[in-house]
Amino acid sequence: MRTAELSTGVCIVGGGPCGVMLGVLLARAGIDVTVLEKYPDFLRDFRGDTVHPSTLELLYELGWLTDFLALPHDEFRTAGASIAGESVEVADLTHLPTHCKFVALMPQWDFLNFLAERGRRYPTFHLLMKTQGAGLIESDGRVTGVRAEGPNGSIEIATKLVVGADGRHSTVRDLAGFAVEDLGAPMDLLWMRIAKHPQDSTQQLGWVRTGHMVILLNRGTYWQCAYLIAKGSFDQVRAQGISELQGGLAETVPMLRDRVAELDDWSKVSMLDVRVDRMPRWHRPGLICIGDAAHAMSPIGGIGINLAIQDAVAAANFLAAPLLAGEPPTESDLQRVQDRRMFPTKVTQAFQTFVQDRAIGPLIKGAPVTRPPLVARLFDEFPALRRLPARMIGIGVRPEHIQTPDSRESIAP
């Protein structure tokens, strides 16, 4: 079969929130962009379904917020926990200096479809589904394209810049030979759906008892439930039988006791391999990695996706000018992106690993939980302190703002 050939200004490998956001911003600026997504659609469950105030602020800056919030979604403005049977309030987002003082809960496929629809309004935005990056094309020490496999066979895509936005198991990262520093994680997550009843409490996101931790995200008619297990123990947990998982859930979250039997088969449970890592160097001539491809985040705080979107905005802000001038970004241009985003990456990962090492690791190993820890009691007793975790969760470190132009004349009729 003959190999097809394409040419584009930027080829982004990975159609998750980071890759699609970057593609939309560059196309909005008038740059020809091709995004490769290996799946036929975005309908994949058990993914990060939280859109934080920092991301909602970007949608406001783009003028898209009202349309986005018209989509079905849930919201939470405060975050609480039940620890050893005692309820505490730990975060209050209502004081954030953003237009939206809440986290929006929405299936990630709706978010991605929304971004893709906005991108398709620009003729320079191209989204190739069922197309996977399989190799890099190089010339004189510079990456000049991507070899991809699509539904109709092989494609060679010539480009001024390749962006690896293909997640924590990045193919682009491996092909480019980048080193990765593993920071470690003591836990993995089991994701599942459990029915939500009208009388259920919606005040607690986290439920903690000795040896167990559960996170519940309100999805209207059901709970999206995350159950922490020790790192690498999924096979052992499965061997114990589904009844052990049911019992752990019922013990930790008593209000679910009457419906854990819904989880009658392991096919209803999905395992997330938690990784916390980062690359010391994100780029080489003609190529840069961003988002989880450059730094896999812990699910603590649910901020990984929103941090990746901040990467996309920074990349667009720094790289749009040379691309609009028809020039490949230089190594200096790419380093500016890394320099801008490495600090928030390190600070966020330091916060996450501190929580993992000091709280989650001992919990999973069976450290007794008899009452909320001192820091949680302080947050509960002094409402002003709840603004600190809210700031980290809702906005993060060094939030980005849209600086790229909107080439309105390129909008398709």
N, C-alpha and C positions, 0 to 999 in steps of 0.2 A: 504494500500500500504506500502511495506517495505521501511524503511528509509535507503538510501545509506550512506556509510561511506567512507570518504576520509582522507588522511593525507598529510600535506604540511608544509614546513618550515615557511612560512608567508602567512597569508590570508588577503588580502586587500579588504575591502568592499567599492565599488565605482570605476567605470571605467571611471572617468573623467580624465583630464590632470594630476592632482596630483597623483591619484591612479595608472594610467597606467605608468607614468614616474617612480614612485618608483618601480613598478613591473619589468619594463625593466632593471633598474639599478641593482636591486638585482639579477635578473636572469643572467644578464651579468657578475656578479661577481661569478656566480656558485651556487646561493642559489635557492632552490625550492620555487616558488611563485605561488599562485593562486589568481587571481583578479576576483571579482564578479561584474558583471554589470547587472542591472535589466532589461534593454531594449534589444531588439533583435539586434539592431545595433546602430551606432553612429549618424544616420541621424536625428538630432533634430535641428531645426532652432532657430533663435533668441537667440543664446548663444554668449559668448564672442569670437569674431573672430579675436582678435589681438594677434600676437606673437611678443613680445617686444625684443629689443636687448639683454637683459639679458638671455632670453630663447634661442635666436639664438646663443649666445655665448656658451651655453651648448652644442648645437648641433654641433658647431664647435669643441669643445673639444672632443666630441664623434666620430668625423670624419664623421658626417652625414649631414653636412650643405649643401654641394653641391647638394646632392640628394634631400634634403628637398626643396631647393629653385628652383629646377626643376619643382616642382608642381605649378599649376596655382595660382598666388597670385598677389596682388597689394601692393604697398609700399607708405609710406609717411615719409618724412625726416624733414619736418617742420610742425608746427601746427599754424593755424591762427584762428581768430574769427571775426565775424561781430557783433558788439555791437552797438545797436541803429543806424544801417545803416553805421557805420564806421568800416573799416577793420583794424585789428591790427595783427601783428605777435607776438606770445607769446612763442614759443619753437622752438629750432633748434637742431636736433639730429645729425647733420653732424660732430660735434666735439667730440662725445662720444668715449671713449677709448675701443671700441669694433670692431670686424671685420665687423659687420653689423651696419651701422649708420642709421637705419631706422626701422620702425615698419612694419611688414608684415601683410597684411590683407588676411586671408584665412579662409574658413569655418572650424569650429572646428572639424567637422567630418573628414576632410582631415588630420588634425593634429593628431587626435587620431588614425586613420587608419594607418598613417605613423609610429607612435610609436608602435602600436600593431604588424605591420609587422616586425619591427626591433626586437621586443620581441620574436616573433615566430621563429627567427633564433636560439634561445637558447632552448634546450630541457627542461630546468627547468622553463620555462615561460608558464603558463596556464591561459587562459582567458575564463571564463565561462559566456556566454551571457544568457539573460533571467533568471538570477539567482540572487535572492535578499537575503541579510542578514536579518534574522527574529528573531534571538535570540543569546544569548551568552552562552557558556558552561563554567562552572566554577568548580574548584576543589581546596579546601583548600585556599580560598581567592584569587585565581589566575584565570584569564581568560585563558582557555586552548583550546578554539575552537569556532566555529560559527555554528549555526543552520541556514540553508538556504533553500529557496524554489526555485526549478528549474523547467524546462519544464517537467521533468519526476518524479517530486515529491520532497519529503523532502531529505535533505542531511545534515549529521553531519560531519563537517570538523575539525579534530584535527590539532592543529598548535602550534608552539612555540610563535607566536606573531600575534595578530589581529591588523590591522590598519584601523581605521575609516577614510575613504577619501570620504565619501558619501554626501558631500555638506552641505549647510547652513541649511537644514532640516534633519540633520543626524539622522538616526535610531540608529546607533551605539552609538552616544553621549547620546541619550535618554535612551537606554538600560543600558548603563554604569552608569547612574545617575549623570552625570557631571553637575555642576552649570554653568550657562551662564550669563555673564554681558552684558546687552543691552545698547549700547551707543547711540542709537536713530538715526533716519534719517527723514528729513522733506519731502521726496519726494518718489514717485514710478516712474517707467519708462514704457512708452508704446513703444513697438518695432514694426516696420512695414517695408515693402519694398515699395519703390517708384521708378519708372523708371528714369534712368539717360540719359540725352541727351548729344550729343557730345559737345555742346556749354556751358554746365554747368561749373561754376567755381569749381575748385577742391582745392582752396587755404584755404577755411574756413572749419574747423571741427565743430566749434560751432557757433550758431546763437542765439542772445539774443535780445529780446525786452521786454518792460514792461509786466510782467506777464507770459512770455513765454521763454523757452529755448529748442533748438533742436540741436542734435548732428547728423552729417551726416558722415557715413563711406563709402568711395568709394569702391564699389564691382564690378567695371567694367561696367556691363550693368544695374546696379541698385544701388540706395542708400539704405544702411541699416540705418534706421532712428530711433533715440531715442527721444521721446517727454516727457519732464518732467511734472508731475502732482503732486498735493499736496498728501501727505501721506494718504492712505486710501480713496481717493476720486474717485476711478475707477467707482464704481456704479453710483455716481453722474454724472461723465463725460459721461458715457453711456446713462444715462437718458436724457441728453441734446441733444443726437442725434449725428450721425456720421458727420452731416454737421458742427457742432461746432468744431469738431476735424479738419476737412478739413479747416475751416476758420482760426483756430489758426496756422496751418502749413503754410498756404498761407501768413498770415500776418507776420510771423516770418522769413520765407524763401521765398521771393517773386519769385525766379526763379522756385519754384515748383508750382506756382499758376495754371499753365496750365495742371497739372496732378494729383492734389490731389483728383480729382473725382475717380481715380483708387481705392481709399479706400472707396468702396461703401458698405462695410459690416464689422461688428465687428469681423467676423471670420478671417479677414486679419490683425488684431491687437492682439498683445500678451502683457500681463502685467507682469512686473518684480516687485516683492515685494522687495524693497530695504531694506536691513538690515545691520547694523553695530554692531557686537557683538564679544566677545571673551570669552574663558573659562579661568578662573584663573589657573586651573590645566588641563593639556592635557592628562594625563596618569594615569593608575593604573596597578598593576602587570599583565603582559601579554597583555596589550592593550595600544595603543596610538592613538590619533586623530590628523590629520594634515590638512592643507588647510582650506577650508571654514567650515569644520566640527569643527575646532578649533577656527576659526576667520572669520566670514563673513565680507567681505569688501564692501564698497560703489563702484559703478561703476565709480566714479570720477577718471579720468586718465586711466581707463581700465586696472589697474594693478593687480586686484585680482587674476586672473588665473596665471599670471607670479609669483606673490608672493607665491601662492600655490605650483608651480613647484619648487621654491627655497626651500620650506619646504621638498619636496620629496627628493631633492638632499642632504640636510642636514641629513635627516633621514637615507638615504642610507650610507652616509659617516660615521655616528656614529654607526650604527647598523650592518653593514656588517660583521665586525670582529667577534663579538660574535656568530652571526648566522653561519658564516663559520666554527667556532669552534664547532658547534653543540649544543651551549648553548642558552637558551632563554635570551634575553636581560634583564639586571637587571633594577630595578627602577632607579638606578644611570645612566645607559645608556639612558633610556628614558628621564630623566630629562635633560641630556645634549642636547638632541634635542630641548626640550622646551626652555632651557636657550639660545640656539643659535638663535632661531627664534622669541622669544617673543619681543626682542628689536626692530627689524624691523617691527614687527606687530604693536607695540604701536606707533612707530614714524609715520608709514604710516597712521594708523587710526587717529592719532592726526591731521595730515595734511588734511585728508579727512573731518573730522568733523569740522575743522576750516573753510574750504571752504563751507561746508553745512550750518553752522550756520551764517557765515558772508555774504555769497553771495547768495546761492541758496534759503535758507529759506525766506529771505526778498523778493527776486525776485518773488517767487511763491505767496507770500502774496500780491503782487501788488506794491512793492516799485518802484517808477518811475526810468526808465533807459533812461537818456538823452544823455549820452556820455560814452565811455569806462572808467572804474575806473582807478585811478592813477597807480596802479601796472601794468595794461595792457598797459597803455600809455608808462610807463617806459620800459617794455619789447620791445615795438615796436620801441622806439626811440634809445635804446642802445642795439644793437645786442648781445653783450657779455652776457647780463643778461639772454638772452633766453636759455643759457646753463643750468641754474639752474632748471627750470621746466623740461627741457629735461633729465637731470640727474635723477630726481625723477621718471619720466614716463618711461624712457628707461632702467635704471639700478636698481633704487631703493636703499634701505638701506641694506647694508651688503649682497651683491650678493654672491652666492655660486659657487663653482667650483667642477668639478668631481674629486673625490679622490678614488672611488672604482675601483678595478681591472677589467680587461677585460679577462675573462677566455676563450680565443680564442679556446681552445681545445674543449669547450662545444658547439661550433656552429654546428648546424645540417647541414649535407651536402646538 
